[in-house]
């Protein structure tokens, strides 16, 4: 069995719906998420934000962020609240913008909660905990993920490539041997 036979991508948002980007990349090196966004666009869609994640957040080895729009970062504090303890990776501007976006969206959710009497998805402590897990990586600097998960010498590397979307946005390239997956 080759490395590609052991690799899968599962779409939990951002497919068949524009918002809520959340993709699970499973490899022999571990489980990695790309984006963890908020679902937006009306009550039915937004109710998805309150559902449990379809995977165990504690089983995820790392989270990679393509850019800081709310539909790509908005559920990160919920992921942390629900047990995620891995590292979060993005470019430096994405981390800085995401911090502002998450704090601002928390304020909006607090105002809505006073009207709807629904509990918050997360609180300020969850935002701060997520930011402590966050590591900024520069564009075009490959880094090795192998020590994070299995410790195997499969040489899983990740490189952020400029996406030209918003400040800090990146395409994320995962490489194992001669195989590449680009988000």
C-alpha positions in Angstrom: 0.0 0.0 0.0 1.4 3.4 -1.0 1.2 6.6 1.1 -1.6 8.0 -1.1 -3.7 4.8 -0.3 -3.5 5.9 3.4 -4.5 9.5 2.8 -8.0 10.8 2.7 -9.8 14.1 2.7 -13.2 14.5 4.3 -15.3 17.7 3.8 -17.3 18.9 6.8 -18.2 22.3 5.5 -17.3 24.5 2.6 -18.6 21.8 0.1 -22.1 22.0 -1.2 -22.4 25.1 0.9 -20.2 28.2 0.7 -19.6 28.8 4.4 -18.2 26.8 7.3 -15.0 25.7 5.7 -13.7 22.6 7.5 -11.7 19.8 5.9 -10.1 16.8 7.5 -6.9 15.4 6.0 -6.0 12.0 7.4 -2.6 10.6 6.7 -0.4 7.9 8.3 1.3 10.9 10.1 -1.9 12.0 11.8 -5.2 14.0 11.4 -5.0 17.6 10.3 -7.8 20.1 9.8 -7.7 22.8 7.2 -9.9 25.7 8.4 -12.6 25.6 11.0 -15.2 28.2 10.0 -18.5 29.5 11.1 -21.6 28.6 9.1 -23.4 31.8 8.0 -26.6 32.6 6.1 -29.8 32.1 8.1 -31.1 30.2 11.1 -31.0 26.7 9.6 -27.4 27.1 8.4 -26.3 28.9 11.6 -27.8 26.1 13.8 -25.0 23.9 12.3 -22.6 25.9 14.4 -24.1 24.5 17.6 -23.8 20.9 16.5 -21.0 18.7 17.8 -18.1 18.3 15.5 -18.3 15.1 13.4 -14.9 14.0 14.6 -13.3 14.1 18.1 -11.5 17.5 18.4 -9.0 15.9 20.8 -7.9 13.4 18.1 -6.8 16.2 15.7 -3.0 16.8 15.5 -3.0 20.2 13.9 -5.2 22.9 12.3 -4.1 24.9 9.3 -5.8 28.2 8.4 -6.0 29.5 4.8 -7.2 33.0 5.7 -9.0 35.0 8.4 -12.5 35.3 7.1 -15.1 34.2 9.7 -16.3 31.3 7.6 -12.7 29.9 7.8 -11.8 30.7 11.5 -15.1 31.3 13.3 -15.4 27.9 15.1 -11.8 27.6 16.2 -12.6 28.6 19.8 -15.4 26.1 19.9 -13.0 23.4 18.6 -10.6 24.3 21.5 -13.5 24.4 24.0 -14.5 20.9 22.8 -11.0 19.4 23.4 -8.6 20.3 20.6 -5.1 20.7 22.0 -2.9 20.6 18.8 -1.1 23.5 17.2 -2.8 26.0 14.9 -0.8 27.3 11.9 -1.3 30.2 9.6 0.7 33.1 8.2 1.5 36.0 10.7 -1.1 38.4 9.2 -3.8 35.7 9.3 -3.2 35.1 13.0 -3.4 38.8 13.7 -6.5 39.4 11.7 -8.1 36.2 13.1 -7.6 37.5 16.7 -9.5 40.7 15.8 -12.2 38.8 14.0 -12.8 36.2 16.8 -13.0 38.9 19.5 -15.3 41.0 17.4 -17.6 38.0 16.6 -17.7 37.1 20.2 -19.1 40.6 20.9 -21.8 40.1 18.3 -22.7 36.6 19.7 -23.0 38.1 23.2 -25.5 40.7 21.9 -27.5 38.0 20.0 -27.4 35.8 23.1 -29.1 38.5 25.2 -32.0 38.5 22.7 -32.2 34.8 21.9 -31.2 33.4 25.3 -29.1 30.8 23.6 -25.8 29.9 25.1 -22.6 31.2 23.5 -20.6 28.9 21.2 -17.5 29.8 23.2 -16.3 32.6 25.5 -13.2 34.9 25.7 -11.2 32.2 27.6 -11.7 29.9 24.6 -10.5 32.6 22.2 -7.4 33.2 24.4 -6.7 29.5 24.6 -6.9 29.2 20.8 -4.4 32.1 20.4 -2.0 30.4 22.8 -2.0 27.3 20.5 -1.4 29.4 17.3 2.0 29.5 15.5 2.7 31.9 12.7 4.6 30.4 9.7 6.0 32.6 6.9 5.2 32.0 3.2 7.5 29.6 1.3 9.1 28.1 4.4 8.5 24.4 4.4 8.3 22.8 7.8 8.1 19.2 8.9 5.0 17.9 10.6 6.3 14.4 11.4 7.4 15.1 15.0 3.8 16.3 15.8 2.0 13.1 15.3 3.5 9.6 14.9 7.2 10.6 15.0 7.7 8.5 11.9 10.2 9.5 9.3 7.7 9.9 6.5 8.8 13.5 6.0 5.4 15.2 5.9 6.0 18.8 5.1 3.8 21.8 4.8 4.4 25.0 2.9 2.2 28.2 2.9 2.0 29.7 -0.6 0.6 33.2 -1.3 -3.1 33.0 -2.4 -3.6 36.7 -3.2 -7.1 36.7 -1.6 -6.8 38.9 1.5 -3.8 39.9 3.5 -2.1 36.8 4.9 -4.2 34.4 2.8 -2.4 31.2 1.8 -2.7 28.0 -0.2 -1.5 25.2 2.0 0.7 22.5 0.4 1.1 19.2 2.1 3.9 17.0 0.7 4.8 13.4 1.5 7.6 12.0 -0.6 6.6 12.8 -4.2 2.9 13.3 -3.4 1.3 16.7 -2.9 -2.1 18.0 -1.8 -2.8 21.7 -2.2 -5.6 23.5 -0.3 
